[in-house]
Amino acid sequence: MVTFIFLATMLVLVGAALIVVPLVRPLRSKLPAARRTAIAVSALLVVASAGLYLQLSNWSWSKSPGVDSPESMVERLIHQLNRHPDNVDGWMMLGRSYVVLQEYPLAVRAYTRANEVAGGRSAPALVGEAEAMILIRDSSLDGSAGKLIEEALAIDPNSPKALFFGAAAALRRGDLTLARARFSKLLSMNPPASVKVVLKQEIAGIDSKLAANAAPSVSKTHDPPKH
């Protein structure tokens, strides 16, 4: 189990980096710190989620000698799910496994199933589904994947991953106020010091942009009347 989760985590970190760079690419000229925030926060969240899974999961893994590849472990996991189809943790792990194997449509199906088993109220499953959809098509963050992120935030407003992707979506559509609020909430969750620095820089950059946007209207208000 530990070996598989280690492999999954390392490969998902690579996938996360591939996700987040395109998410903020349209804003490169406006908010240059966005890419640094995306990569740092995404890496932190993926590693943390793997650690929490190791600590909190009640998923039963029987020892099987000779299992040393993601493909064979996925087969074993599917066998487990055939016997226990209502295990949310199992469907979540299957979704992560398919991401490792770059089988993103299958990952979407696994996360969808996890959410169904959870009664349609699993924020982690919704975020996982959205991530897989973004890996299939980056523009989905502006549509179907973005809607899943908002749904996840409605269920769990404190989901770090949902907040991160929600902030990225807000940046893409130019909603700086919402992006700032979500980055600020991430900052309030007491992340590591290095991540705090990046988030503070991101928030400061957004504040500068908001101030620049407000300046013309203030200037217009104080302009003397023309004769």
QUIQUI-V334920 format. One record per pair of residues at least 24 apart in sequence whose C-alpha atoms are under 7 Angstrom apart, sorted by the first residue. I is the first residue (numbers start at 1). J is the second residue. D is the distance in whole Angstrom. If there is no record, write none. Layout:
BEGIN
I/J/D, I/J/D
END
This chain:
BEGIN
1/61/7, 4/70/7, 5/50/7, 8/97/7, 8/100/6, 9/46/7, 9/47/7, 9/50/7, 11/100/6, 12/99/7, 12/100/6, 13/43/6, 13/46/7, 16/42/6, 19/134/7, 19/135/6, 22/138/7, 23/168/6, 24/168/6, 24/172/7, 26/172/7, 27/172/7, 31/205/6, 33/202/6, 34/202/6, 37/198/6, 37/199/6, 40/195/7, 41/195/7, 45/161/7, 59/89/6, 59/90/7, 86/117/6, 88/114/5, 88/117/6, 88/118/7, 92/125/7, 99/132/7, 104/132/5, 104/135/7, 104/136/6, 107/132/6, 108/132/6, 108/133/7, 121/155/7, 123/152/4, 123/155/6, 123/156/6, 126/152/6, 127/152/7, 127/162/6, 141/169/6, 142/169/7, 160/186/6, 176/206/6, 180/206/7
END
